[in-house]
């Protein structure tokens, strides 16, 4: 089988290596979408390549008719490893999807059980925390769950910044980007750094939206730092105000708003495109290999 079948794995490695540098050089909102799309392309193409490699195990099935055997299969250990990778990715995808969905369902039940003021729900918990709980459809409904401990930590202006941040998560559909990036990393663990970069970028995008809403980058940075110092840890699932790379986010808010750069986007497009083209070539090669057996 053509060497092109292995290119998607190289592509995933390149995406993982480039994810953090790209995240530091792009506009957060656009960058989150770009990295998520590239990660999905990498996960799908690498899974398909693993399936093609695993399919060559049919050559070793003793009861299979000779006319269904491939003429030039890959070595059996490679095919077995590909099958194991494919099975492991499927298991991780199912498990992570179930855990994420269960977390969101619990948070939604909690929010519905309370008496929200609009989409704001205040929980009588001491632990300072604020979480955007997504609705059932992208960019629709949802709740902002804030604990009493968080409200005590922040003053009035800082609360405005925090609420604007959480509303930005709901308006931007950031939860769905995190879910898709997490699914890509579950399918191919090489993409774990890309998942982290997407999570960072959605937080940065919400930070920038909040800074614009309160007309103060300094206030937003102070609110974020105070919330992070007051509480430790983070929930699994929806994006939260006091989580993920707080120091980098505070430093970014102390600088000028980021600008979108074309070069990182073009590089991501080129890398993802290489993976798609190589997968198409490997699929074509596999089909030709199989059809030759019938002539």
C-alpha positions in Angstrom: 0.0 0.0 0.0 1.2 3.5 -0.8 3.2 5.4 1.8 0.4 8.1 1.7 -1.6 6.1 4.1 0.9 7.1 6.8 0.8 10.8 6.1 -2.3 11.6 8.2 -0.4 10.5 11.3 2.4 12.9 10.4 -0.2 15.6 9.8 -1.6 15.1 13.3 1.9 15.4 14.7 2.4 18.7 12.8 -0.9 20.1 14.0 0.0 19.2 17.6 3.4 20.9 17.3 1.9 24.0 15.6 -1.2 24.4 17.8 0.4 26.5 20.6 2.4 28.8 18.3 -0.6 29.3 16.1 -2.8 30.0 19.1 -0.4 32.8 20.1 -0.5 34.5 16.7 -4.1 34.5 15.6 -7.3 36.3 16.6 -8.8 34.1 19.4 -12.3 33.6 17.9 -11.1 32.8 14.4 -8.2 30.8 15.6 -10.5 28.5 17.7 -12.6 27.7 14.7 -9.5 27.1 12.5 -7.8 24.8 14.9 -11.0 22.9 15.6 -11.6 22.4 11.9 -8.0 21.3 11.3 -8.2 19.0 14.3 -11.3 17.3 13.0 -9.7 16.9 9.6 -6.7 15.3 11.2 -8.7 13.0 13.4 -11.0 11.8 10.5 -8.1 11.2 8.1 -6.0 9.4 10.6 -8.9 7.2 11.7 -9.7 6.4 8.0 -6.0 5.6 7.4 -6.0 3.2 10.4 -9.1 1.6 9.0 -7.4 1.0 5.6 -4.4 -0.5 7.3 -6.5 -2.7 9.6 -8.6 -3.9 6.6 -5.5 -5.6 5.2 -5.8 -8.1 8.0 -8.3 -9.8 5.8 -5.3 -11.3 4.0 -4.5 -13.4 7.1 -8.0 -14.8 7.7 -7.6 -18.5 7.0 -11.2 -19.2 5.8 -11.4 -16.2 3.5 -11.5 -17.2 -0.3 -8.4 -16.4 -2.2 -10.2 -14.1 -4.5 -10.9 -11.8 -1.6 -7.3 -11.5 -0.4 -5.3 -8.5 -1.2 -2.3 -8.9 -3.4 0.1 -6.6 -1.5 -1.0 -6.1 2.1 1.0 -4.2 4.7 2.9 -6.2 7.3 0.6 -7.9 9.7 2.1 -6.1 12.8 1.3 -2.8 11.2 -2.2 -3.8 10.5 -2.7 -5.2 14.0 -1.4 -1.9 15.5 -3.7 0.1 13.3 -6.7 -2.0 14.4 -5.7 -1.5 18.1 -5.3 2.3 17.5 -8.7 2.4 15.8 -10.4 0.5 18.6 -8.8 2.6 21.3 -9.9 5.8 19.6 -13.4 4.5 19.3 -13.5 3.6 23.0 -12.1 7.0 24.1 -14.5 8.9 21.9 -17.5 7.1 23.3 -16.3 7.5 26.9 -15.4 11.2 26.6 -18.7 12.0 24.8 -20.7 10.2 27.4 -18.9 12.0 30.3 -19.2 15.4 28.7 -22.9 14.9 27.9 -23.6 13.6 31.5 -21.9 16.7 32.9 -23.9 19.1 30.8 -27.1 17.3 31.6 -26.5 17.5 35.4 -25.7 21.2 35.1 -28.8 21.9 33.0 -31.0 20.0 35.6 -29.4 22.1 38.3 -30.1 25.3 36.5 -33.7 24.4 35.6 -34.4 23.4 39.3 -33.3 26.9 40.4 -35.4 30.0 39.7 -33.1 31.8 37.2 -33.2 35.5 36.7 -33.2 35.4 32.9 -30.4 33.0 32.1 -28.5 33.7 35.3 -28.5 31.1 38.0 -26.9 31.8 41.4 -26.0 28.7 43.4 -25.5 29.0 47.2 -22.0 27.5 47.2 -19.0 28.9 48.9 -16.5 27.8 46.1 -16.0 30.7 43.7 -17.0 29.5 40.3 -18.8 30.7 37.1 -19.7 28.4 34.3 -21.5 28.8 31.0 -24.0 25.9 30.6 -24.9 25.5 26.9 -28.4 25.0 25.6 -29.5 22.1 23.4 -28.7 23.9 20.2 -25.5 25.8 19.2 -25.7 29.5 20.0 -29.2 29.1 21.5 -30.4 29.6 25.1 -28.2 28.3 27.9 -27.5 29.5 31.4 -24.8 31.3 33.3 -24.2 29.4 36.6 -22.5 31.5 39.2 -21.8 30.6 42.8 -22.4 32.9 45.8 -18.7 32.5 46.6 -17.8 34.0 43.2 -20.1 37.0 43.7 -18.5 37.7 47.1 -15.1 37.7 45.6 -15.8 40.2 42.9 -17.0 43.8 43.1 -19.8 45.2 41.0 -17.7 46.1 38.0 -15.7 42.9 38.1 -19.0 40.9 38.1 -20.0 42.7 34.9 -16.8 41.5 33.3 -17.3 38.0 34.5 -20.9 37.8 33.3 -19.9 39.3 29.9 -17.3 36.6 29.6 -19.7 33.8 30.3 -22.3 35.3 28.0 -19.6 35.4 25.3 -19.2 31.6 25.7 -22.9 31.1 25.1 -23.2 33.5 22.2 -20.1 32.1 20.5 -21.0 28.4 20.9 -17.7 27.8 22.5 -18.8 24.6 24.2 -19.3 23.0 20.9 -15.8 23.9 19.8 -14.4 22.3 22.9 -16.5 19.2 22.4 -15.3 18.8 18.8 -11.7 19.4 19.7 -12.1 16.9 22.5 -13.5 14.4 20.2 -10.6 14.8 17.8 -8.1 14.3 20.7 -10.1 11.2 21.8 -9.8 9.7 18.3 -6.1 10.5 18.0 -4.2 11.3 21.2 -1.6 13.1 19.1 -4.1 16.0 19.0 -4.2 16.5 22.8 -2.1 19.7 22.5 -4.5 21.0 19.8 -7.4 20.4 22.2 -5.7 22.5 24.9 -5.0 25.2 22.3 -8.7 25.4 21.4 -9.7 25.6 25.0 -7.3 28.4 25.5 -8.5 30.3 22.5 -12.2 30.1 23.4 -11.3 31.5 26.8 -9.3 34.2 25.1 -12.1 35.0 22.8 -14.5 35.4 25.7 -11.9 37.6 27.5 -11.8 39.9 24.5 -15.5 40.1 24.3 -15.8 40.9 28.0 -13.1 43.5 27.7 -15.0 45.2 24.9 -18.3 44.9 26.8 -17.0 46.7 29.9 -14.7 48.9 27.9 -11.7 48.0 30.0 -9.0 45.4 29.4 -7.5 46.1 32.8 -10.8 45.5 34.6 -11.3 42.2 32.8 -7.8 41.1 33.7 -8.3 42.1 37.3 -11.6 40.2 37.5 -10.1 37.1 36.0 -7.0 37.1 38.2 -9.1 37.7 41.4 -11.5 34.8 40.5 -8.6 32.5 39.7 -6.8 33.3 43.0 -10.0 32.7 45.0 -10.7 29.2 43.7 -8.7 26.3 42.5 -9.5 23.5 40.0 -12.1 23.6 37.3 -15.2 21.7 36.3 -15.2 19.1 33.6 -17.3 20.1 30.6 -18.5 23.7 29.8 -16.1 26.6 29.7 -15.6 28.5 33.0 -14.4 31.9 33.9 -11.7 30.9 36.4 -10.0 28.1 34.4 -7.3 27.3 31.8 -4.1 29.3 31.4 -5.1 32.2 33.6 -1.6 33.8 33.6 -1.3 33.7 29.8 -4.8 35.2 29.5 -4.1 38.0 32.0 -0.8 38.9 30.2 -2.7 38.9 26.9 -5.3 41.3 28.3 -2.5 43.7 29.3 -1.5 44.0 25.7 -3.3 45.4 22.7 -6.1 43.4 21.1 -4.8 40.7 18.8 -5.1 41.0 15.1 -5.8 38.2 12.6 -2.8 37.1 10.6 -3.2 35.2 7.3 0.0 33.1 7.4 -1.0 30.8 10.3 -4.4 30.2 8.7 -2.8 29.4 5.4 -0.3 27.0 7.1 -3.2 25.2 8.9 -5.1 24.9 5.6 -2.0 23.5 3.9 -1.3 20.9 6.5 -5.0 19.8 6.8 -5.2 19.7 3.0 -2.1 17.5 2.8 -3.8 15.1 5.1 -7.0 15.0 3.1 -5.2 14.6 -0.2 -3.0 11.8 1.1 -6.0 10.0 2.5 -7.8 10.2 -0.8 -4.7 8.9 -2.6 -4.4 6.0 -0.1 -8.1 5.1 -0.5 -7.7 5.1 -4.2 -4.6 2.9 -3.9 -6.5 0.5 -1.6 -9.4 0.3 -4.1 -7.1 -0.4 -7.0 -5.3 -3.1 -4.9 -8.6 -4.8 -4.1 -9.9 -4.6 -7.7 -6.8 -6.1 -9.1 -7.6 -9.3 -7.3 -10.8 -9.8 -9.4 -8.9 -9.6 -12.8 
